[in-house]
Amino acid sequence: MDFKRADRVGEQLRHEIADILFRKVKDPRVSGISITEVEVTDDLRNAKVFVSTYGVAATNEEVLKGLKSAASFIRAEIMRRLQIKRIPELIFKVDTSIERGVRIMEILEDLKKKGEDL
């Protein structure tokens, strides 16, 4: 299987950002979130960081504001940890796939119960 450099950098960024958020960032708006995926452009200039807020008390807007305010700190930490020439600009997005999956499971359970009642 042939992996692009951007994919490898994205996976390393996902790991490092998750560690930084867990250990270093003290903003309560971003506590408890999960980094689900990082998509890095081929030129390594931008990285879309998808975060899951499932089970977090803060709203999606609050989480994104907290991440945006911590972005420069996160980039500085990544610069110290990784040996790459250019650290991508971090663009945070909310990943709703977990919530959609939970909702689909609830619908399937309801259909199963209705099928058993017939």
C-alpha positions in Angstrom: 0.0 0.0 0.0 1.4 3.4 -1.0 0.9 6.2 1.6 1.5 9.8 0.8 3.7 11.9 3.1 0.7 14.0 3.9 -1.1 11.0 5.3 1.8 10.0 7.5 2.2 13.6 8.7 -1.6 13.7 9.4 -1.4 10.6 11.5 1.5 11.9 13.5 -0.3 15.3 14.0 -3.4 13.5 15.2 -1.3 11.7 17.8 0.6 14.8 18.9 -2.4 17.1 19.0 -4.4 14.6 21.1 -1.5 14.4 23.6 -1.1 18.2 23.7 -4.8 18.7 24.4 -4.8 16.0 27.1 -1.6 17.0 28.9 -0.9 20.7 28.2 -4.0 22.7 27.3 -5.9 23.8 30.4 -8.9 25.4 28.7 -12.0 23.7 30.1 -13.8 24.2 26.8 -11.6 21.6 25.1 -11.3 19.0 27.9 -12.7 15.6 27.0 -12.7 16.0 23.2 -11.3 13.4 20.9 -9.3 14.0 17.7 -10.8 11.7 15.1 -8.9 12.5 12.0 -6.4 15.0 10.6 -6.4 15.7 6.8 -3.2 17.4 5.6 -2.9 19.0 2.2 -0.3 17.6 -0.1 1.9 20.7 0.2 1.7 20.4 4.1 0.4 24.0 4.5 -3.0 23.3 6.0 -4.4 20.6 8.3 -8.1 20.0 8.9 -8.4 18.6 12.5 -11.7 16.8 13.1 -12.7 16.7 16.7 -15.5 14.7 18.3 -17.4 16.4 21.1 -19.6 13.5 22.0 -20.3 13.5 25.7 -18.7 16.9 26.3 -20.6 19.5 28.3 -19.5 22.4 26.1 -21.3 23.3 22.9 -19.6 22.8 19.6 -19.2 26.5 19.2 -17.5 26.8 22.6 -15.2 23.9 21.8 -14.2 25.5 18.4 -13.5 28.8 20.1 -11.3 27.1 22.7 -9.4 25.2 20.0 -9.0 28.4 17.9 -7.6 30.2 20.9 -5.2 27.4 21.6 -4.1 26.8 18.0 -0.9 28.9 18.2 0.1 27.1 21.4 -0.6 23.7 19.8 1.5 24.6 16.7 4.4 25.8 18.9 4.3 22.5 20.8 4.2 20.5 17.6 7.2 22.5 16.3 9.1 21.3 19.4 8.1 17.7 19.0 8.2 17.0 15.3 11.2 17.4 13.0 9.4 18.8 9.9 10.3 21.9 8.1 6.8 23.5 8.0 4.1 23.0 10.6 0.7 23.1 8.9 -1.9 25.8 9.8 -4.5 24.0 12.0 -8.2 24.3 11.0 -10.5 22.7 13.5 -13.8 21.1 12.4 -16.4 19.3 14.5 -16.8 15.6 13.5 -20.4 14.5 14.0 -20.0 10.9 12.8 -20.2 9.5 16.3 -23.4 11.3 17.0 -24.9 10.1 13.7 -23.8 6.5 14.4 -25.4 6.6 17.8 -28.6 8.0 16.3 -28.7 5.3 13.6 -28.2 2.6 16.3 -31.1 4.1 18.2 -33.3 4.0 15.1 -32.3 0.4 14.4 -33.1 -0.6 18.0 -36.5 1.0 17.8 -37.2 -0.8 14.5 -36.1 -4.1 16.0 -38.5 -3.5 19.0 -41.4 -2.7 16.7 -40.7 -5.8 14.6 -40.7 -8.0 17.7 -44.0 -6.4 18.8 -45.8 -7.4 15.6 
